[in-house]
Every structure is written in structure tokens, then in C-alpha cells.
Amino acid sequence: MFVPLRANRGAPLGRANPLAKIGAAAALMLAAFISIDLATPAILLLILFAAVPLSGLRAGDVVARSWPLLVAATLLALLNALFAATPSGASLVSLGPVDLRAGSLVQGAALGLRVLVVALSGMLALVTIDPTDLADSLQQQAHLGPRVAVGALAAFRFAPILALEWQTLRLARRARGVEAGRSPLAAARIVGGQLFAMLVGAVRRATRLATAMESRGFGSRTCRSQAREQRMRPGDWWLLAGAAGCGAGAVAVSLALGSWRFVFG
């Protein structure tokens, strides 16, 4: 869980422009966001799993790394099914105040699948992006300032460091005898302490990095040259069109089945 996934740079998604991958993920997220039925996110999830080989990753590795997301989506679906604002459908389980209905279960499952679509599409996009290529693309294609682009580069570079620091803090606390045992309150308190320690460490590291960059003259000149050229190739436009077509196709299939529901309607 603490070793970053390494996508194949020679895979189709690995060769694509970083902004094209982000745009493709955004198109799938938009289709999942506007649809609150069960069919649309289920179709999008199948499309995403079919696209995993295009990233050069193994489907087993993706599932093994995303199990916390699976657990979170399952719990979210169950909670929304059990405590729906307007329960609907036939009663499936009735135990005292708990009344699980078929319609509420479908709505909860749809919400859980939407979360998985958003998480998996973002995961496939980010894991195949090289941080340096992203910074170059943000400046050349998105025309953002170097401060924003280099900030995104630093955030990408620090992600594996934060994962390693989390593991180090956990092992250090365990070596000192700080254990939660079977108490969920103690576990929550320990996790909160680790998160606060990571926040403090991240702020200090960012301050040192900013000081080092300023001392080297970063930002002193408005004109900066680019060592690596990033371009939108035909394959990148096809990736954007394909993602938009998959999102529209999932909505169209749901409309044909008569199950599509708009999020605001």
C-alpha cells in the first residue's frame, strides 16, 4: 500500500498528454455526477476496468490498491440505503427501527458506484502522469503560471514521501507501545495524532522548499524557457473524444433502459 504504482510509460495512456488524461477523467466523472441511477455508473465502471490494461497496470494491482475505496463505497451505499430520507420499494429487512427497502438499496448502490467511478477514473489518470510532464503541460497547453505548475509538480513529488512518512509514524508509535487495541476511540485518537504530525511535517517541508526555490532565483524573471515540449497529438484528442463518447454512451444506454435520472431533476 505504501509503494507507488508505476505505470508503463510505453502504454497508450502513459504516452498521452497529461491534460488529455485529466480531461478524459473529468468527462467520465461528469457523466457519473449528473446521473443518479444504477445503470450509468455500472456501465462507466465496466469501461474503466476495461481501460486498465491501456495504462500498463495489472487489474489485480489496481483492485489490491483500491480496496479502501471499495470498503468506503460499500459502507456509504449501506448507510444511504438504511437511512434514506425517503424510503421506497418493498421492505427487504425489518429489524426494529431498521427498515431496508429495495428502492433505497438501489439508490445506495448507485451512490456507491458513482464514488467508485470518480475514484477509479482519477486514479487511472494520476498514476499514468509523470509530474514533470504535467508541469510542462500546465504551462504550455493550459498557459498557467510557473508558480502553479511547479506547485503541482512538488505536490506530485511529495505524495510518495507522505505515504512513507505515514508508515514511519505508525511504526514509531508502535515501537513506543502506543496501541489502540480493540478500542475504536483509541484508534481514532491515534490516527488523528498521526494526521496532525503529518500536517506539521508537510508545512515545514513546504516552507523549506519555498525558501530554497526563492534563494535560487525562482520567480525573479517573468519569462521562462521550456526544456521539454508538450503537444496535443491526434491520439490525445481521440482520448478526449473517446472518454466523452463513453460518458454519453452510458447515459444513452441508461435512457434506453428507462432508468436514467438527472441529479437535479
Backbone bond lengths (Angstrom), bond angles and torsions (degrees), N, CA, C in turn:
res aa  C-N    CA-C-N  psi(-1)  N-CA   C-N-CA  omega(-1)  CA-C   N-CA-C  phi
1 M - - - 1.463 - - 1.523 111.92 -
2 F 1.344 117.34 -22.41 1.457 119.98 -175.50 1.524 112.67 -104.61
3 V 1.319 117.48 6.87 1.466 121.60 175.34 1.525 107.33 -103.90
4 P 1.340 118.88 121.10 1.461 120.40 -176.39 1.525 111.95 -61.60
5 L 1.317 115.70 144.07 1.451 120.70 173.77 1.524 109.77 -69.73
6 R 1.310 116.49 139.40 1.456 121.79 179.30 1.518 108.75 -115.93
7 A 1.311 115.48 109.11 1.460 119.35 179.21 1.527 109.74 -80.48
8 N 1.302 115.85 158.70 1.458 122.36 178.64 1.523 109.02 -79.62
9 R 1.348 116.03 118.00 1.462 119.41 -178.99 1.525 112.00 -67.02
10 G 1.326 117.41 -19.67 1.446 120.24 179.04 1.516 113.93 -87.90
11 A 1.342 117.42 -5.85 1.466 121.20 178.64 1.531 109.74 -71.83
12 P 1.332 117.79 160.08 1.469 119.29 -178.86 1.522 113.81 -55.47
13 L 1.330 118.15 -43.91 1.458 119.61 178.48 1.521 111.68 -71.54
14 G 1.315 117.27 -30.53 1.454 119.85 178.50 1.514 112.67 -67.21
15 R 1.328 118.16 -30.05 1.465 121.97 -179.12 1.517 112.57 -84.24
16 A 1.317 118.21 -14.44 1.464 121.03 -174.14 1.525 111.09 -71.87
17 N 1.320 114.79 157.29 1.460 121.41 177.16 1.529 109.89 -65.20
18 P 1.337 119.09 138.69 1.469 119.98 -177.88 1.522 113.44 -57.35
19 L 1.330 117.69 -40.69 1.463 119.07 -179.86 1.525 111.40 -68.44
20 A 1.332 117.12 -30.48 1.464 119.69 176.34 1.520 110.68 -65.94
21 K 1.337 116.58 -39.93 1.466 119.85 178.22 1.525 111.25 -67.26
22 I 1.322 116.51 -40.44 1.468 119.38 177.74 1.522 110.52 -65.79
23 G 1.330 117.16 -40.62 1.463 119.95 177.98 1.516 112.55 -65.50
24 A 1.343 117.26 -38.81 1.464 120.40 177.75 1.523 110.74 -64.73
25 A 1.328 117.01 -42.90 1.461 119.76 177.14 1.525 111.16 -63.46
26 A 1.333 117.08 -38.76 1.471 120.34 179.02 1.526 111.49 -64.67
27 A 1.343 117.17 -35.67 1.468 119.81 178.68 1.520 111.17 -64.79
28 L 1.334 117.13 -42.67 1.466 120.00 177.99 1.528 111.26 -68.12
29 M 1.343 116.72 -38.81 1.466 119.79 177.40 1.525 111.11 -62.48
30 L 1.342 116.46 -39.34 1.467 120.00 179.96 1.522 111.14 -63.95
31 A 1.342 116.51 -42.44 1.464 119.67 178.31 1.525 111.35 -62.62
32 A 1.334 116.31 -37.55 1.470 119.37 178.57 1.525 111.16 -72.99
33 F 1.326 116.96 -32.48 1.468 120.11 -177.48 1.524 111.95 -70.23
34 I 1.321 117.21 -41.22 1.468 119.79 -174.77 1.519 112.23 -80.77
35 S 1.344 118.45 -7.24 1.461 121.40 -176.33 1.530 109.18 -114.16
36 I 1.301 115.97 124.96 1.466 119.79 179.58 1.527 111.47 -112.92
37 D 1.329 116.22 19.06 1.461 119.58 175.49 1.523 108.98 -92.29
38 L 1.310 116.16 178.21 1.469 121.09 -177.52 1.518 112.49 -88.56
39 A 1.319 118.13 -30.67 1.461 120.54 -172.91 1.523 112.19 -71.92
40 T 1.330 117.78 -42.55 1.469 120.22 -174.99 1.522 112.55 -62.21
41 P 1.330 121.19 -52.77 1.475 118.56 178.15 1.518 113.59 -65.53
42 A 1.343 117.71 -29.27 1.467 119.38 177.07 1.530 110.55 -65.57
43 I 1.329 117.28 -42.12 1.469 120.55 177.87 1.525 110.60 -65.93
44 L 1.338 116.58 -42.80 1.465 119.84 179.07 1.521 111.71 -63.31
45 L 1.327 116.94 -36.45 1.461 120.28 179.11 1.526 111.00 -66.56
46 L 1.336 117.04 -39.59 1.463 120.19 175.73 1.525 111.27 -63.63
47 I 1.328 116.63 -39.10 1.467 120.38 178.13 1.528 110.70 -63.71
48 L 1.324 116.63 -41.42 1.461 120.09 -179.67 1.530 111.42 -65.76
49 F 1.323 117.03 -41.51 1.463 119.40 177.68 1.529 110.80 -65.49
50 A 1.327 116.50 -34.68 1.466 118.93 176.64 1.525 111.50 -69.18
51 A 1.346 117.26 -25.22 1.467 121.22 -179.69 1.519 113.09 -85.95
52 V 1.330 118.48 -7.30 1.469 120.62 -178.87 1.529 112.03 -58.93
53 P 1.356 121.05 -44.03 1.472 119.25 178.60 1.526 113.66 -60.46
54 L 1.336 117.59 -24.50 1.464 119.76 178.80 1.519 112.21 -67.93
55 S 1.325 117.65 -19.33 1.458 121.72 179.46 1.525 112.52 -88.43
56 G 1.320 117.56 -8.24 1.453 120.45 -176.79 1.515 113.39 83.57
57 L 1.322 117.47 3.53 1.462 121.55 178.00 1.518 110.06 -95.17
58 R 1.316 115.80 156.69 1.454 121.06 175.06 1.525 109.33 -89.22
59 A 1.317 115.32 141.12 1.464 119.39 -178.57 1.531 111.02 -60.69
60 G 1.334 117.31 -35.39 1.455 120.20 178.74 1.520 112.42 -63.20
61 D 1.343 117.38 -38.63 1.461 120.28 178.06 1.522 111.27 -66.60
62 V 1.326 116.26 -39.59 1.468 119.72 -179.90 1.521 110.60 -64.71
63 V 1.332 116.86 -43.70 1.463 120.07 179.49 1.518 110.66 -66.40
64 A 1.347 117.09 -40.94 1.462 120.40 -179.52 1.522 111.63 -64.06
65 R 1.332 117.59 -35.86 1.452 120.03 -179.67 1.533 112.56 -80.21
66 S 1.314 117.14 -25.32 1.466 119.93 -174.59 1.523 112.63 -98.47
67 W 1.356 118.60 14.30 1.465 118.51 -178.84 1.533 112.28 -63.15
68 P 1.349 120.90 -32.55 1.473 116.69 174.90 1.528 112.89 -61.91
69 L 1.343 116.15 -34.68 1.456 119.15 176.71 1.531 111.31 -67.58
70 L 1.330 116.30 -37.71 1.463 119.64 177.42 1.525 111.17 -63.14
71 V 1.339 115.90 -42.76 1.459 119.81 178.73 1.524 110.83 -64.84
72 A 1.338 116.59 -43.90 1.466 120.15 -179.63 1.530 111.28 -63.96
73 A 1.333 117.09 -42.10 1.465 119.98 179.37 1.523 111.17 -65.90
74 T 1.345 117.01 -38.33 1.466 120.05 178.22 1.526 111.51 -64.78
75 L 1.332 116.56 -45.15 1.463 119.86 178.44 1.523 111.10 -64.04
76 L 1.318 116.74 -40.12 1.466 120.00 178.29 1.522 111.37 -62.69
77 A 1.334 116.11 -40.98 1.462 119.90 178.83 1.527 111.10 -64.80
78 L 1.330 117.63 -43.36 1.463 120.56 -179.55 1.523 111.97 -66.31
79 L 1.328 116.85 -42.52 1.467 119.89 -179.91 1.521 111.27 -63.64
80 N 1.331 116.70 -41.18 1.466 119.22 178.82 1.521 111.73 -70.75
81 A 1.332 117.13 -29.58 1.456 119.22 177.19 1.529 111.34 -73.12
82 L 1.332 116.65 -38.15 1.468 120.19 -177.39 1.527 112.08 -77.25
83 F 1.335 116.73 -35.03 1.460 119.94 -174.76 1.515 111.19 -118.01
84 A 1.325 116.39 42.93 1.460 120.75 178.56 1.525 110.36 -66.78
85 A 1.328 114.74 144.08 1.461 119.24 -179.24 1.521 111.01 -65.63
86 T 1.327 116.70 -39.27 1.469 121.15 179.38 1.532 108.18 -127.72
87 P 1.329 119.32 87.97 1.465 121.27 179.32 1.523 111.45 -58.71
88 S 1.310 115.68 141.28 1.466 120.24 -178.57 1.520 109.20 -143.17
89 G 1.315 114.95 159.14 1.459 120.61 177.38 1.517 112.58 89.67
90 A 1.313 113.55 177.80 1.463 120.03 -179.61 1.525 110.59 -72.68
91 S 1.311 115.73 148.53 1.454 121.44 -179.18 1.527 109.65 -75.32
92 L 1.340 116.52 127.25 1.457 122.36 178.88 1.517 112.06 -99.20
93 V 1.322 116.65 -46.49 1.459 122.52 179.98 1.514 107.77 -135.92
94 S 1.334 116.08 129.39 1.458 120.78 178.89 1.523 108.63 -132.94
95 L 1.334 115.40 107.22 1.461 121.98 179.30 1.525 108.61 -130.05
96 G 1.304 116.59 94.27 1.455 120.76 -179.06 1.521 110.89 63.88
97 P 1.344 117.12 -123.95 1.466 119.33 -179.73 1.523 113.50 -74.75
98 V 1.325 116.95 -12.09 1.465 121.09 -178.43 1.518 109.18 -87.50
99 D 1.321 115.49 120.80 1.462 120.96 -179.97 1.522 107.97 -134.34
100 L 1.322 115.93 98.82 1.457 121.46 -178.50 1.520 109.18 -90.24
101 R 1.327 115.28 119.28 1.464 121.03 -178.17 1.520 110.67 -110.96
102 A 1.338 114.92 156.26 1.465 120.40 -174.83 1.519 111.70 -64.40
103 G 1.330 117.77 -44.23 1.465 120.45 179.92 1.515 112.40 -64.05
104 S 1.317 116.70 -40.58 1.466 120.11 178.11 1.523 111.12 -66.57
105 L 1.335 116.72 -36.04 1.465 119.98 178.30 1.526 110.79 -65.29
106 V 1.334 116.85 -39.55 1.465 120.35 177.98 1.526 110.26 -65.11
107 Q 1.332 117.02 -42.58 1.461 120.14 178.85 1.529 111.13 -64.22
108 G 1.328 117.52 -40.82 1.456 120.29 177.68 1.514 112.08 -65.28
109 A 1.335 116.85 -41.72 1.465 120.17 177.83 1.524 111.44 -63.38
110 A 1.334 116.69 -37.97 1.467 120.21 177.60 1.524 111.13 -62.90
111 L 1.338 116.25 -41.23 1.466 119.58 178.26 1.526 111.57 -65.62
112 G 1.327 117.39 -41.55 1.456 120.19 177.58 1.520 112.49 -62.94
113 L 1.333 117.45 -40.79 1.458 120.52 177.98 1.520 111.60 -66.79
114 R 1.326 117.17 -35.52 1.468 119.62 177.10 1.526 110.81 -63.23
115 V 1.323 116.79 -40.52 1.467 120.27 177.16 1.524 110.76 -62.34
116 L 1.328 116.86 -41.71 1.462 120.22 179.47 1.522 111.42 -65.68
117 V 1.325 117.69 -38.35 1.466 120.44 178.69 1.525 110.50 -63.23
118 V 1.325 116.45 -46.37 1.466 120.00 179.92 1.526 110.72 -62.60
119 A 1.340 116.78 -44.48 1.462 120.30 -177.57 1.526 111.64 -67.89
120 L 1.332 117.52 -44.26 1.463 120.16 -175.86 1.526 111.31 -71.23
121 S 1.327 118.11 -39.01 1.464 119.64 178.00 1.522 110.97 -64.50
122 G 1.325 117.30 -41.90 1.457 119.52 175.46 1.516 112.74 -65.41
123 M 1.313 116.34 -37.24 1.463 120.73 179.65 1.525 111.00 -64.72
124 L 1.329 117.88 -46.44 1.462 120.54 -179.94 1.518 111.55 -64.97
125 A 1.331 116.62 -34.35 1.465 119.19 179.10 1.518 111.36 -70.69
126 L 1.322 117.05 -47.04 1.468 120.32 -173.93 1.513 112.73 -73.42
127 V 1.339 117.06 -35.85 1.469 118.83 -175.64 1.523 111.09 -71.87
128 T 1.330 118.30 -19.88 1.462 121.13 179.79 1.527 112.67 -97.48
129 I 1.329 118.10 4.12 1.459 122.00 -177.68 1.517 109.46 -98.24
130 D 1.318 116.50 128.61 1.458 120.99 171.44 1.532 108.24 -82.13
131 P 1.335 118.72 130.29 1.480 120.29 -176.06 1.520 113.39 -57.36
132 T 1.328 117.30 -39.51 1.465 119.69 -179.95 1.523 111.22 -66.58
133 D 1.329 116.98 -41.43 1.464 120.14 177.04 1.520 110.97 -63.05
134 L 1.331 117.10 -37.33 1.460 120.00 178.65 1.525 110.95 -63.71
135 A 1.328 117.04 -45.14 1.462 119.74 179.37 1.528 111.12 -61.81
136 D 1.338 117.07 -42.48 1.461 119.89 178.48 1.525 111.27 -64.86
137 S 1.335 116.74 -41.28 1.461 120.21 -178.69 1.522 111.94 -68.26
138 L 1.330 117.14 -35.76 1.467 119.59 178.02 1.523 111.44 -63.78
139 Q 1.319 116.93 -32.90 1.458 119.69 179.54 1.528 112.25 -82.88
140 Q 1.328 117.45 -37.39 1.458 120.21 -173.34 1.521 112.87 -87.71
141 Q 1.335 117.77 -41.70 1.466 119.90 -179.36 1.527 112.59 -93.78
142 A 1.333 117.37 -44.76 1.464 120.24 -179.37 1.521 112.88 -85.62
143 H 1.334 117.28 -11.27 1.473 122.97 177.99 1.527 112.00 56.65
144 L 1.321 116.08 40.51 1.453 120.59 174.74 1.520 109.84 -88.32
145 G 1.314 115.48 160.64 1.448 120.58 -179.29 1.511 112.02 -69.41
146 P 1.331 116.92 158.38 1.472 119.60 -179.60 1.519 113.09 -64.05
147 R 1.323 118.39 -28.93 1.459 119.97 178.87 1.525 110.95 -64.42
148 V 1.332 117.10 -42.26 1.467 120.71 178.27 1.525 110.31 -67.56
149 A 1.331 116.52 -43.57 1.461 120.08 -177.03 1.530 111.21 -65.96
150 V 1.319 116.73 -45.26 1.456 119.26 -180.00 1.525 110.71 -69.96
151 G 1.337 117.07 -30.42 1.463 119.25 174.11 1.523 111.91 -63.19
152 A 1.344 116.47 -41.58 1.475 119.96 175.81 1.522 110.86 -65.09
153 L 1.340 117.15 -37.87 1.466 120.66 177.39 1.531 110.81 -62.44
154 A 1.329 116.18 -44.42 1.471 119.24 179.93 1.521 110.97 -65.12
155 A 1.337 117.51 -39.24 1.466 120.17 179.33 1.528 110.98 -61.78
156 F 1.344 116.73 -41.42 1.462 119.92 177.93 1.518 111.17 -65.00
157 R 1.325 116.14 -41.72 1.456 120.10 -177.90 1.528 111.92 -67.63
158 F 1.325 117.15 -30.87 1.453 120.54 -176.45 1.525 113.26 -83.55
159 A 1.324 118.12 -13.90 1.467 120.01 -177.39 1.524 112.42 -59.78
160 P 1.345 120.20 -48.81 1.487 118.36 176.74 1.521 112.48 -63.94
161 I 1.345 117.39 -32.26 1.466 120.17 179.35 1.522 110.09 -65.93
162 L 1.340 116.97 -40.15 1.462 119.79 178.25 1.525 111.29 -64.87
163 A 1.336 116.62 -38.41 1.467 119.31 177.47 1.525 111.27 -63.42
164 L 1.337 116.58 -41.67 1.462 120.00 178.05 1.527 111.01 -67.17
165 E 1.333 116.71 -37.89 1.456 119.85 179.43 1.528 111.34 -66.91
166 W 1.326 117.44 -36.47 1.459 120.56 176.44 1.528 110.65 -61.82
167 Q 1.328 116.87 -43.83 1.459 120.52 178.80 1.532 110.71 -65.29
168 T 1.335 117.53 -39.24 1.462 121.09 179.38 1.520 111.39 -64.57
169 L 1.331 117.28 -43.36 1.460 120.90 177.97 1.532 111.12 -62.51
170 R 1.331 116.50 -40.88 1.465 119.77 -179.43 1.524 110.87 -64.19
171 L 1.342 116.07 -44.09 1.462 119.42 -179.77 1.529 111.54 -69.00
172 A 1.338 116.91 -35.17 1.465 119.59 178.74 1.528 111.19 -66.13
173 R 1.314 116.71 -41.85 1.465 119.51 177.60 1.524 111.08 -66.32
174 R 1.317 116.75 -37.31 1.466 118.69 178.31 1.519 110.81 -66.97
175 A 1.347 116.97 -37.14 1.462 119.91 178.24 1.522 111.56 -65.26
176 R 1.333 117.41 -27.92 1.468 121.19 178.04 1.525 112.56 -86.35
177 G 1.313 116.41 1.45 1.459 119.52 178.60 1.498 114.94 86.06
178 V 1.339 117.25 14.85 1.470 120.75 179.28 1.531 107.45 -85.80
179 E 1.311 116.34 102.11 1.457 122.00 -178.53 1.515 109.34 -127.96
180 A 1.321 115.69 145.95 1.462 120.29 179.14 1.517 112.16 -85.92
181 G 1.326 116.36 -21.65 1.455 118.42 -176.05 1.520 110.98 66.26
182 R 1.312 115.75 -132.60 1.466 120.33 178.40 1.519 112.15 -105.02
183 S 1.314 117.47 11.68 1.453 121.07 -177.93 1.530 110.23 -90.04
184 P 1.334 118.98 117.29 1.471 119.66 177.87 1.524 112.22 -67.93
185 L 1.340 117.85 -29.99 1.460 119.78 177.90 1.526 110.92 -67.00
186 A 1.330 116.60 -41.45 1.463 119.61 177.18 1.527 111.21 -65.22
187 A 1.334 116.70 -38.94 1.467 120.05 177.52 1.523 111.01 -63.15
188 A 1.344 116.65 -42.39 1.468 119.82 178.26 1.523 110.98 -64.33
189 R 1.336 117.25 -38.82 1.464 120.35 178.83 1.528 111.15 -65.35
190 I 1.340 117.25 -40.24 1.460 120.85 179.63 1.529 110.30 -66.86
191 V 1.330 116.58 -42.73 1.465 119.62 179.24 1.527 110.24 -63.97
192 G 1.335 116.89 -40.60 1.455 119.76 177.86 1.517 111.91 -61.49
193 G 1.336 117.10 -40.55 1.454 120.25 177.21 1.514 112.75 -64.73
194 Q 1.336 116.67 -39.20 1.459 119.79 177.90 1.525 111.50 -66.67
195 L 1.339 116.70 -40.21 1.460 119.72 178.60 1.530 111.21 -63.35
196 F 1.340 116.80 -39.96 1.463 119.88 178.78 1.529 110.56 -66.28
197 A 1.339 116.79 -40.56 1.463 119.84 177.55 1.528 111.29 -63.69
198 M 1.345 117.01 -39.13 1.463 119.87 177.32 1.515 111.33 -66.35
199 L 1.344 117.21 -38.11 1.461 120.57 179.03 1.526 110.68 -62.98
200 V 1.332 116.35 -44.47 1.460 120.24 178.59 1.532 110.41 -62.22
201 G 1.331 116.45 -44.94 1.460 119.82 179.15 1.522 112.56 -63.23
202 A 1.344 116.81 -38.07 1.465 120.11 179.79 1.522 111.08 -67.36
203 V 1.340 117.51 -40.54 1.468 120.43 178.44 1.526 110.53 -63.84
204 R 1.313 117.22 -43.57 1.468 120.34 178.71 1.520 111.35 -64.03
205 R 1.323 116.81 -41.68 1.468 119.75 -179.90 1.530 110.40 -66.27
206 A 1.318 117.50 -40.46 1.462 120.47 178.32 1.524 111.47 -64.98
207 T 1.325 116.86 -37.95 1.463 120.25 178.29 1.523 110.84 -64.29
208 R 1.333 117.13 -44.10 1.466 120.26 178.50 1.522 111.09 -63.67
209 L 1.332 116.58 -39.68 1.458 119.85 179.74 1.526 111.03 -65.64
210 A 1.330 116.71 -43.93 1.465 119.87 178.92 1.525 111.58 -62.33
211 T 1.326 116.94 -40.71 1.471 120.58 178.31 1.521 111.01 -64.38
212 A 1.333 116.17 -42.05 1.463 119.53 179.44 1.522 111.69 -64.69
213 M 1.331 117.30 -39.53 1.472 120.05 -179.99 1.523 111.18 -68.85
214 E 1.330 116.66 -40.41 1.461 119.24 178.23 1.526 111.15 -65.54
215 S 1.327 117.27 -37.37 1.465 119.94 179.42 1.524 112.12 -67.93
216 R 1.322 117.64 -23.02 1.463 121.70 176.95 1.527 112.67 -92.44
217 G 1.318 116.60 6.95 1.461 120.16 174.53 1.505 115.26 87.01
218 F 1.334 118.12 14.05 1.466 118.95 179.86 1.527 109.48 -66.59
219 G 1.325 116.26 129.96 1.451 121.45 179.32 1.507 114.53 87.13
220 S 1.335 118.14 -0.02 1.462 119.67 179.97 1.521 111.82 -75.26
221 R 1.333 117.35 -24.01 1.464 122.11 178.57 1.527 108.89 -119.88
222 T 1.331 114.67 140.30 1.465 119.55 -179.35 1.515 112.13 -77.60
223 C 1.318 117.95 -25.28 1.464 121.73 -177.70 1.520 109.12 -96.95
224 R 1.324 116.53 124.54 1.464 121.62 178.40 1.521 108.72 -128.11
225 S 1.303 116.08 138.61 1.459 121.02 177.50 1.533 109.39 -87.35
226 Q 1.324 114.96 163.42 1.462 121.32 -178.90 1.522 108.77 -117.67
227 A 1.324 116.17 123.32 1.464 120.45 -179.92 1.525 112.08 -80.02
228 R 1.333 117.45 -29.36 1.468 121.55 -177.14 1.527 108.71 -122.49
229 E 1.300 115.58 128.55 1.470 120.98 -178.85 1.523 109.81 -89.82
230 Q 1.318 115.22 131.06 1.460 122.51 175.44 1.527 108.74 -114.34
231 R 1.326 115.92 131.42 1.462 120.43 -179.34 1.521 110.20 -132.47
232 M 1.314 114.75 155.07 1.458 121.40 172.43 1.523 108.13 -89.53
233 R 1.315 115.70 105.97 1.460 121.20 -178.57 1.528 110.02 -88.35
234 P 1.322 117.45 168.69 1.471 119.09 178.99 1.529 113.21 -56.45
235 G 1.339 116.51 -36.35 1.462 118.57 178.24 1.516 113.30 -63.22
236 D 1.337 116.34 -31.11 1.463 119.66 178.21 1.526 111.17 -68.92
237 W 1.332 116.08 -40.92 1.469 118.92 177.37 1.528 110.79 -66.80
238 W 1.346 116.67 -35.42 1.459 119.31 176.10 1.517 111.43 -65.92
239 L 1.338 116.84 -35.16 1.461 120.43 177.10 1.522 110.71 -63.76
240 L 1.326 116.94 -44.57 1.467 120.53 178.21 1.525 110.94 -63.64
241 A 1.338 115.90 -44.76 1.463 119.07 179.82 1.524 111.35 -65.19
242 G 1.337 117.06 -38.84 1.452 119.91 179.24 1.519 112.79 -65.55
243 A 1.338 116.72 -40.74 1.466 119.82 178.24 1.526 110.56 -65.77
244 A 1.341 116.19 -43.53 1.464 118.62 177.73 1.523 111.32 -63.71
245 G 1.345 116.33 -38.51 1.459 119.44 178.29 1.517 112.19 -67.09
246 C 1.345 117.16 -37.66 1.469 119.86 177.66 1.521 110.89 -65.12
247 G 1.336 116.57 -41.66 1.463 119.18 177.48 1.516 111.95 -63.59
248 A 1.339 116.31 -45.31 1.461 119.47 178.60 1.525 111.57 -66.77
249 G 1.346 116.70 -36.06 1.456 119.58 178.95 1.515 112.54 -66.56
250 A 1.347 116.53 -38.51 1.466 119.18 177.58 1.522 111.02 -63.62
251 V 1.332 116.18 -40.79 1.466 119.69 177.63 1.530 110.51 -66.08
252 A 1.348 116.31 -38.93 1.463 119.83 -179.80 1.527 111.51 -64.97
253 V 1.327 116.81 -41.61 1.468 119.85 177.98 1.525 110.46 -63.76
254 S 1.329 115.99 -41.17 1.460 119.01 178.17 1.525 111.43 -64.35
255 L 1.341 116.54 -38.20 1.468 119.76 175.93 1.522 111.18 -64.09
256 A 1.345 116.48 -40.26 1.460 119.70 179.28 1.527 111.54 -65.31
257 L 1.334 116.34 -32.82 1.465 119.98 177.50 1.519 112.46 -78.29
258 G 1.324 116.38 -12.66 1.465 120.70 -179.63 1.512 114.69 78.28
259 S 1.327 117.64 19.65 1.456 120.53 -177.29 1.518 113.79 -110.85
260 W 1.351 118.16 -5.04 1.459 119.29 -173.06 1.515 111.08 -70.66
261 R 1.327 115.67 137.75 1.454 122.31 178.51 1.517 108.39 -134.38
262 F 1.341 115.44 130.76 1.458 120.93 179.29 1.509 109.89 -79.19
263 V 1.341 116.52 144.52 1.450 120.30 -174.01 1.533 112.24 -65.36
264 F 1.340 117.18 -29.41 1.456 120.34 -178.52 1.522 112.72 -105.88
265 G 1.336 116.75 9.08 1.442 119.00 -176.29 1.514 113.15 -120.21
